[in-house]
């Protein structure tokens, strides 16, 4: 499945580093083994509409095997961080 996400230079998203550390608070997630994304460019852009959180991020496209995707409603999905390499 093709997944779209905004990433910083370090590979993490707008809110968390790839290691699961919150960019604003510095607090690490208890479980940071999954990454968030969206199933279309439109859904990604809608999710971040009216948010300045993507400043400095680049849109990336990843092809993740369907069996590893966890759907979170219509907009977001999760996939294991191991596919970030």
BAMIVEX-533515 format. One record per residue: residue number from 1; x, y, z of N, C-alpha, C, O in turn. Coordinates in pm, 1 decimal, decimal comma. Layout:
// BAMIVEX-533515
@resi = NUM&npx = X&npy = Y&npz = Z&capx = X&capy = Y&capz = Z&cpx = X&cpy = Y&cpz = Z&opx = X&opy = Y&opz = Z
...
// end
This chain:
// BAMIVEX-533515
@resi = 1&npx = 85,6&npy = -117,1&npz = 0,0&capx = 0,0&capy = 0,0&capz = 0,0&cpx = 90,3&cpy = 123,5&cpz = 0,0&opx = 189,4&opy = 128,8&opz = 72,8
@resi = 2&npx = 56,1&npy = 219,8&npz = -79,9&capx = 131,4&capy = 343,8&capz = -86,3&cpx = 86,2&cpy = 434,1&cpz = 29,5&opx = -32,8&opy = 460,1&opz = 47,3
@resi = 3&npx = 184,0&npy = 480,6&npz = 106,9&capx = 157,0&capy = 565,0&capz = 222,6&cpx = 229,9&cpy = 698,1&cpz = 204,4&opx = 345,5&opy = 701,4&opz = 162,1
@resi = 4&npx = 161,8&npy = 806,2&npz = 236,2&capx = 216,8&capy = 940,2&capz = 225,6&cpx = 233,8&cpy = 998,1&cpz = 365,4&opx = 147,4&opy = 982,4&opz = 451,7
@resi = 5&npx = 347,3&npy = 1065,6&npz = 386,3&capx = 369,4&capy = 1130,4&capz = 515,0&cpx = 462,6&cpy = 1248,9&cpz = 499,7&opx = 537,9&opy = 1258,6&opz = 402,8
@resi = 6&npx = 456,7&npy = 1338,6&npz = 596,3&capx = 551,3&capy = 1448,5&capz = 603,0&cpx = 661,0&cpy = 1408,4&cpz = 698,9&opx = 634,1&opy = 1360,4&opz = 809,0
@resi = 7&npx = 786,0&npy = 1428,3&npz = 656,7&capx = 900,1&capy = 1390,3&capz = 739,5&cpx = 1000,9&cpy = 1503,9&cpz = 746,4&opx = 1017,8&opy = 1580,7&opz = 651,7
@resi = 8&npx = 1067,1&npy = 1512,7&npz = 860,6&capx = 1180,3&capy = 1602,3&capz = 878,7&cpx = 1304,5&cpy = 1533,6&cpz = 824,5&opx = 1298,8&opy = 1417,1&opz = 785,1
@resi = 9&npx = 1415,2&npy = 1603,8&npz = 822,3&capx = 1540,4&capy = 1547,1&capz = 772,5&cpx = 1584,0&cpy = 1423,9&cpz = 851,6&opx = 1652,7&opy = 1337,0&opz = 797,9
@resi = 10&npx = 1544,5&npy = 1415,8&npz = 979,1&capx = 1584,7&capy = 1302,2&capz = 1062,9&cpx = 1496,7&cpy = 1178,9&cpz = 1042,4&opx = 1518,4&opy = 1076,8&opz = 1107,6
@resi = 11&npx = 1397,6&npy = 1186,7&npz = 953,0&capx = 1309,5&capy = 1073,6&capz = 924,9&cpx = 1183,8&cpy = 1071,4&cpz = 1008,8&opx = 1088,4&opy = 1000,7&opz = 976,3
@resi = 12&npx = 1182,7&npy = 1148,2&npz = 1116,3&capx = 1063,5&capy = 1157,4&capz = 1199,8&cpx = 960,9&cpy = 1249,4&cpz = 1136,1&opx = 989,5&opy = 1319,2&opz = 1038,9
@resi = 13&npx = 842,0&npy = 1248,2&npz = 1192,1&capx = 734,8&capy = 1332,9&capz = 1141,1&cpx = 735,6&cpy = 1470,2&cpz = 1205,8&opx = 830,6&opy = 1505,3&opz = 1275,8
@resi = 14&npx = 630,6&npy = 1548,1&npz = 1183,1&capx = 623,6&capy = 1683,1&capz = 1238,1&cpx = 617,2&cpy = 1686,6&cpz = 1391,2&opx = 661,5&opy = 1783,8&opz = 1452,4
@resi = 15&npx = 563,0&npy = 1582,7&npz = 1452,9&capx = 541,3&capy = 1585,5&capz = 1597,2&cpx = 642,8&cpy = 1504,8&cpz = 1677,8&opx = 672,6&opy = 1538,9&opz = 1792,2
@resi = 16&npx = 695,7&npy = 1398,3&npz = 1618,6&capx = 787,4&capy = 1309,4&capz = 1691,1&cpx = 910,2&cpy = 1278,3&cpz = 1605,8&opx = 901,8&opy = 1269,1&opz = 1483,4
@resi = 17&npx = 1024,5&npy = 1262,2&npz = 1672,9&capx = 1143,8&capy = 1214,7&capz = 1604,9&cpx = 1123,7&cpy = 1067,8&cpz = 1570,9&opx = 1027,6&opy = 1005,9&opz = 1616,5
@resi = 18&npx = 1212,6&npy = 1012,8&npz = 1492,1&capx = 1202,1&capy = 871,6&capz = 1457,1&cpx = 1216,6&cpy = 782,8&cpz = 1580,6&opx = 1168,2&opy = 669,7&opz = 1581,4
@resi = 19&npx = 1282,4&npy = 832,8&npz = 1683,9&capx = 1298,2&capy = 759,0&capz = 1809,7&cpx = 1178,1&cpy = 773,0&cpz = 1902,5&opx = 1177,6&opy = 715,7&opz = 2011,4
@resi = 20&npx = 1076,0&npy = 848,4&npz = 1861,2&capx = 954,6&capy = 861,8&capz = 1941,7&cpx = 959,8&cpy = 972,7&cpz = 2044,1&opx = 883,6&opy = 970,1&opz = 2140,8
@resi = 21&npx = 1047,1&npy = 1070,0&npz = 2026,4&capx = 1056,9&capy = 1182,5&capz = 2120,3&cpx = 973,3&cpy = 1298,5&cpz = 2067,3&opx = 989,5&opy = 1341,4&opz = 1953,0
@resi = 22&npx = 883,6&npy = 1348,4&npz = 2152,1&capx = 798,5&capy = 1460,7&capz = 2114,7&cpx = 885,7&cpy = 1582,8&cpz = 2088,6&opx = 968,2&opy = 1619,7&opz = 2172,3
@resi = 23&npx = 867,9&npy = 1644,5&npz = 1974,3&capx = 952,6&capy = 1757,4&capz = 1934,6&cpx = 933,6&cpy = 1879,6&cpz = 2023,5&opx = 1026,7&opy = 1958,7&opz = 2038,3
@resi = 24&npx = 816,9&npy = 1897,5&npz = 2082,7&capx = 791,9&capy = 2015,1&capz = 2167,4&cpx = 826,1&cpy = 1989,3&cpz = 2313,9&opx = 889,4&opy = 2072,7&opz = 2378,7
@resi = 25&npx = 784,9&npy = 1875,6&npz = 2365,6&capx = 802,7&capy = 1849,8&capz = 2509,2&cpx = 930,1&cpy = 1774,2&cpz = 2542,5&opx = 979,5&opy = 1782,2&opz = 2655,0
@resi = 26&npx = 984,3&npy = 1699,9&npz = 2444,4&capx = 1102,8&capy = 1618,1&capz = 2471,7&cpx = 1071,0&cpy = 1485,3&cpz = 2538,6&opx = 1161,8&opy = 1409,2&opz = 2571,9
@resi = 27&npx = 942,0&npy = 1456,8&npz = 2558,5&capx = 900,2&capy = 1332,1&capz = 2624,1&cpx = 896,3&cpy = 1219,9&cpz = 2521,5&opx = 844,3&opy = 1236,9&opz = 2411,2
@resi = 28&npx = 951,7&npy = 1105,0&npz = 2558,9&capx = 956,7&capy = 989,1&capz = 2469,9&cpx = 830,9&cpy = 904,8&cpz = 2485,3&opx = 783,4&opy = 880,9&opz = 2596,3
@resi = 29&npx = 777,9&npy = 860,2&npz = 2371,5&capx = 663,1&capy = 768,3&capz = 2373,5&cpx = 704,8&cpy = 635,7&cpz = 2435,5&opx = 818,4&opy = 591,2&opz = 2418,7
@resi = 30&npx = 613,1&npy = 573,8&npz = 2506,4&capx = 640,6&capy = 443,1&capz = 2565,5&cpx = 664,5&cpy = 338,5&cpz = 2457,0&opx = 754,5&opy = 255,4&opz = 2469,0
@resi = 31&npx = 583,7&npy = 342,8&npz = 2351,4&capx = 600,0&capy = 250,6&capz = 2239,3&cpx = 614,9&cpy = 333,3&cpz = 2112,4&opx = 518,4&opy = 393,6&opz = 2065,5
@resi = 32&npx = 733,8&npy = 336,1&npz = 2057,5&capx = 757,9&capy = 415,8&capz = 1936,8&cpx = 795,3&cpy = 326,7&cpz = 1819,2&opx = 879,1&opy = 363,2&opz = 1736,8
@resi = 33&npx = 732,7&npy = 210,0&npz = 1812,1&capx = 767,1&capy = 114,9&capz = 1706,6&cpx = 681,3&cpy = 130,9&cpz = 1580,7&opx = 701,9&opy = 59,5&opz = 1482,6
@resi = 34&npx = 584,7&npy = 224,5&npz = 1582,7&capx = 498,2&capy = 246,8&capz = 1467,0&cpx = 508,3&cpy = 390,6&cpz = 1419,4&opx = 540,6&opy = 481,2&opz = 1496,3
@resi = 35&npx = 480,2&npy = 409,9&npz = 1291,4&capx = 486,8&capy = 539,5&capz = 1225,6&cpx = 349,5&cpy = 570,5&cpz = 1166,2&opx = 280,3&opy = 480,4&opz = 1119,0
@resi = 36&npx = 310,5&npy = 697,0&npz = 1168,5&capx = 183,1&capy = 740,5&capz = 1111,4&cpx = 199,9&cpy = 784,0&cpz = 966,8&opx = 305,8&opy = 832,3&opz = 926,8
@resi = 37&npx = 93,8&npy = 766,2&npz = 889,1&capx = 89,5&capy = 813,6&capz = 752,1&cpx = -54,2&cpy = 819,3&cpz = 704,1&opx = -147,2&opy = 790,8&opz = 779,5
@resi = 38&npx = -71,8&npy = 856,6&npz = 577,6&capx = -204,7&capy = 863,7&capz = 516,3&cpx = -203,7&cpy = 786,8&cpz = 384,5&opx = -98,7&opy = 767,6&opz = 323,2
@resi = 39&npx = -320,7&npy = 743,7&npz = 342,4&capx = -331,4&capy = 659,6&capz = 223,4&cpx = -342,9&cpy = 739,1&cpz = 92,6&opx = -345,5&opy = 679,5&opz = -15,1
@resi = 40&npx = -349,9&npy = 871,2&npz = 100,5&capx = -352,3&capy = 952,5&capz = -20,7&cpx = -293,6&cpy = 1089,8&cpz = 10,2&opx = -287,6&opy = 1132,2&opz = 125,6
@resi = 41&npx = -251,1&npy = 1157,2&npz = -94,4&capx = -200,1&capy = 1293,4&capz = -77,9&cpx = -311,1&cpy = 1383,7&cpz = -26,9&opx = -288,0&opy = 1467,5&opz = 60,3
@resi = 42&npx = -431,8&npy = 1367,2&npz = -80,6&capx = -545,2&capy = 1450,5&capz = -37,7&cpx = -572,2&cpy = 1433,8&cpz = 112,1&opx = -595,2&opy = 1532,5&opz = 182,1
@resi = 43&npx = -569,6&npy = 1310,2&npz = 161,3&capx = -594,5&capy = 1285,8&capz = 303,8&cpx = -483,3&cpy = 1345,8&cpz = 389,6&opx = -509,5&opy = 1399,9&opz = 497,0
@resi = 44&npx = -359,4&npy = 1336,0&npz = 341,9&capx = -246,8&capy = 1394,0&capz = 414,7&cpx = -260,6&cpy = 1546,0&cpz = 421,5&opx = -244,5&opy = 1605,8&opz = 527,9
@resi = 45&npx = -290,2&npy = 1607,3&npz = 308,5&capx = -304,9&capy = 1752,5&capz = 305,6&cpx = -424,8&cpy = 1799,9&cpz = 387,3&opx = -418,4&opy = 1904,5&opz = 451,9
@resi = 46&npx = -533,4&npy = 1723,9&npz = 384,9&capx = -649,9&capy = 1758,1&capz = 466,3&cpx = -616,9&cpy = 1747,8&cpz = 614,9&opx = -657,4&opy = 1833,5&opz = 693,5
@resi = 47&npx = -543,7&npy = 1643,7&npz = 653,8&capx = -507,1&capy = 1625,6&capz = 794,1&cpx = -424,8&cpy = 1744,1&cpz = 845,2&opx = -443,7&opy = 1788,5&opz = 958,4
@resi = 48&npx = -335,0&npy = 1794,7&npz = 763,3&capx = -247,4&capy = 1903,6&capz = 806,5&cpx = -297,4&cpy = 2041,5&cpz = 763,4&opx = -226,7&opy = 2140,9&opz = 780,0
@resi = 49&npx = -417,8&npy = 2048,0&npz = 708,8&capx = -473,8&capy = 2176,7&capz = 666,3&cpx = -484,2&cpy = 2269,4&cpz = 787,7&opx = -525,6&opy = 2227,8&opz = 896,0
@resi = 50&npx = -446,6&npy = 2393,1&npz = 767,9&capx = -451,6&capy = 2496,1&capz = 872,8&cpx = -356,8&cpy = 2468,8&cpz = 989,3&opx = -375,1&opy = 2524,8&opz = 1097,4
@resi = 51&npx = -256,8&npy = 2384,8&npz = 969,7&capx = -156,7&capy = 2358,9&capz = 1073,1&cpx = -20,6&cpy = 2400,6&cpz = 1018,1&opx = 10,7&opy = 2373,8&opz = 902,1
@resi = 52&npx = 58,1&npy = 2464,4&npz = 1099,2&capx = 192,1&capy = 2505,6&capz = 1058,1&cpx = 296,4&cpy = 2401,8&cpz = 1095,6&opx = 416,2&opy = 2427,9&opz = 1084,8
@resi = 53&npx = 253,0&npy = 2285,4&npz = 1139,0&capx = 342,6&capy = 2182,9&capz = 1191,4&cpx = 432,7&cpy = 2119,2&cpz = 1086,4&opx = 530,6&opy = 2053,4&opz = 1121,6
@resi = 54&npx = 402,0&npy = 2137,2&npz = 959,5&capx = 481,4&capy = 2070,1&capz = 856,3&cpx = 594,6&cpy = 2158,8&cpz = 803,3&opx = 664,0&opy = 2121,5&opz = 708,7
@resi = 55&npx = 612,5&npy = 2274,6&npz = 863,8&capx = 720,7&capy = 2363,4&capz = 822,1&cpx = 854,0&cpy = 2289,5&cpz = 835,5&opx = 885,7&opy = 2236,4&opz = 941,9
@resi = 56&npx = 930,4&npy = 2286,6&npz = 728,8&capx = 1058,6&capy = 2217,1&capz = 729,3&cpx = 1048,8&cpy = 2069,6&cpz = 695,0&opx = 1150,4&opy = 2000,3&opz = 688,8
@resi = 57&npx = 927,1&npy = 2021,0&npz = 672,7&capx = 907,2&capy = 1878,9&capz = 638,5&cpx = 895,3&cpy = 1862,4&cpz = 486,8&opx = 862,6&opy = 1956,3&opz = 414,2
@resi = 58&npx = 922,4&npy = 1741,9&npz = 442,3&capx = 908,0&capy = 1704,4&capz = 302,3&cpx = 807,4&cpy = 1590,9&cpz = 292,5&opx = 807,8&opy = 1499,9&opz = 375,3
@resi = 59&npx = 721,5&npy = 1595,9&npz = 191,7&capx = 628,5&capy = 1485,2&capz = 172,3&cpx = 706,6&cpy = 1365,3&cpz = 119,0&opx = 784,7&opy = 1377,7&opz = 24,7
@resi = 60&npx = 684,6&npy = 1249,6&npz = 180,4&capx = 750,0&capy = 1127,5&capz = 135,5&cpx = 644,3&cpy = 1024,2&cpz = 98,2&opx = 530,4&opy = 1029,4&opz = 144,7
@resi = 61&npx = 684,6&npy = 931,3&npz = 14,0&capx = 595,5&capy = 824,1&capz = -30,8&cpx = 665,0&cpy = 692,8&cpz = 0,9&opx = 781,1&opy = 672,4&opz = -34,6
@resi = 62&npx = 593,2&npy = 604,5&npz = 67,7&capx = 648,6&capy = 474,5&capz = 106,0&cpx = 553,6&cpy = 364,2&cpz = 60,7&opx = 431,6&opy = 379,6&opz = 67,3
@resi = 63&npx = 609,6&npy = 254,6&npz = 15,3&capx = 530,7&capy = 138,7&capz = -26,1&cpx = 543,2&cpy = 33,9&cpz = 84,0&opx = 647,4&opy = -30,0&opz = 98,3
@resi = 64&npx = 437,2&npy = 16,8&npz = 161,0&capx = 436,1&capy = -72,6&capz = 277,1&cpx = 346,1&cpy = -192,4&cpz = 245,3&opx = 234,6&opy = -174,1&opz = 196,5
@resi = 65&npx = 393,0&npy = -314,4&npz = 272,4&capx = 306,1&capy = -430,9&capz = 249,7&cpx = 174,9&cpy = -419,0&cpz = 328,1&opx = 175,0&opy = -384,3&opz = 446,2
@resi = 66&npx = 65,0&npy = -447,7&npz = 261,8&capx = -68,3&capy = -433,0&capz = 322,3&cpx = -82,2&cpy = -504,6&cpz = 455,6&opx = -149,5&opy = -454,2&opz = 545,5
@resi = 67&npx = -20,6&npy = -619,8&npz = 470,3&capx = -40,2&capy = -697,2&capz = 593,3&cpx = 17,7&cpy = -628,5&cpz = 716,5&opx = -11,0&opy = -670,0&opz = 828,8
@resi = 68&npx = 98,6&npy = -524,1&npz = 697,9&capx = 157,6&capy = -452,2&capz = 811,5&cpx = 87,4&cpy = -321,4&cpz = 843,2&opx = 125,1&opy = -252,8&opz = 938,1
@resi = 69&npx = -13,1&npy = -286,0&npz = 766,2&capx = -84,7&capy = -160,2&capz = 783,1&cpx = -195,9&cpy = -175,5&cpz = 886,2&opx = -271,5&opy = -272,6&opz = 883,4
@resi = 70&npx = -204,9&npy = -78,9&npz = 977,1&capx = -314,4&capy = -71,0&capz = 1073,4&cpx = -391,6&cpy = 56,8&cpz = 1041,2&opx = -336,3&opy = 166,6&opz = 1048,4
@resi = 71&npx = -519,0&npy = 42,4&npz = 1006,0&capx = -601,3&capy = 158,0&capz = 969,5&cpx = -658,3&cpy = 225,0&cpz = 1093,9&opx = -707,7&opy = 158,8&opz = 1185,2
@resi = 72&npx = -650,3&npy = 357,6&npz = 1095,3&capx = -705,5&capy = 437,8&capz = 1205,0&cpx = -814,5&cpy = 528,1&cpz = 1148,8&opx = -797,4&opy = 649,7&opz = 1141,7
@resi = 73&npx = -923,5&npy = 470,1&npz = 1110,1&capx = -1029,8&capy = 547,6&capz = 1047,7&cpx = -1000,8&cpy = 569,8&cpz = 900,2&opx = -929,6&opy = 491,4&opz = 837,4
@resi = 74&npx = -1056,5&npy = 677,2&npz = 845,4&capx = -1043,1&capy = 704,3&capz = 702,4&cpx = -915,9&cpy = 780,1&cpz = 665,6&opx = -873,3&opy = 778,0&opz = 550,2
@resi = 75&npx = -856,0&npy = 846,4&npz = 762,4&capx = -747,1&capy = 936,7&capz = 729,0&cpx = -607,3&cpy = 881,9&cpz = 754,4&opx = -518,7&opy = 897,1&opz = 670,3
@resi = 76&npx = -586,9&npy = 819,3&npz = 868,0&capx = -451,8&capy = 779,0&capz = 906,1&cpx = -434,4&cpy = 627,9&cpz = 913,6&opx = -528,9&opy = 551,8&opz = 934,0
@resi = 77&npx = -308,1&npy = 588,4&npz = 896,0&capx = -268,2&capy = 448,7&capz = 913,4&cpx = -139,9&cpy = 446,1&cpz = 996,1&opx = -68,5&opy = 545,6&opz = 1008,3
@resi = 78&npx = -114,0&npy = 329,8&npz = 1051,4&capx = 11,6&capy = 302,8&capz = 1120,9&cpx = 85,9&cpy = 193,9&cpz = 1046,5&opx = 24,5&opy = 106,4&opz = 985,5
@resi = 79&npx = 217,7&npy = 199,2&npz = 1051,3&capx = 298,0&capy = 88,7&capz = 998,9&cpx = 425,4&cpy = 78,1&cpz = 1082,1&opx = 469,9&opy = 177,3&opz = 1139,8
@resi = 80&npx = 484,2&npy = -40,7&npz = 1088,7&capx = 602,7&capy = -60,5&capz = 1171,9&cpx = 721,7&cpy = 26,1&cpz = 1126,2&opx = 746,7&opy = 42,7&opz = 1006,9
@resi = 81&npx = 792,0&npy = 78,8&npz = 1222,9&capx = 907,2&capy = 163,6&capz = 1196,1&cpx = 1017,2&cpy = 92,8&cpz = 1117,3&opx = 1101,0&opy = 158,3&opz = 1055,4
@resi = 82&npx = 1017,2&npy = -39,8&npz = 1119,4&capx = 1122,3&capy = -113,4&capz = 1048,1&cpx = 1121,7&cpy = -82,5&cpz = 898,4&opx = 1221,4&opy = -107,0&opz = 830,3
@resi = 83&npx = 1011,1&npy = -29,0&npz = 846,1&capx = 1002,8&capy = 3,2&capz = 702,5&cpx = 1056,8&cpy = 143,5&cpz = 672,0&opx = 1043,4&opy = 191,1&opz = 559,3
@resi = 84&npx = 1116,0&npy = 208,5&npz = 768,4&capx = 1172,3&capy = 340,5&capz = 746,4&cpx = 1314,1&cpy = 335,3&cpz = 690,3&opx = 1369,6&opy = 439,3&opz = 655,1
@resi = 85&npx = 1372,5&npy = 218,9&npz = 681,3&capx = 1509,8&capy = 207,8&capz = 628,8&cpx = 1513,3&cpy = 221,8&cpz = 479,5&opx = 1620,5&opy = 215,0&opz = 419,3
// end
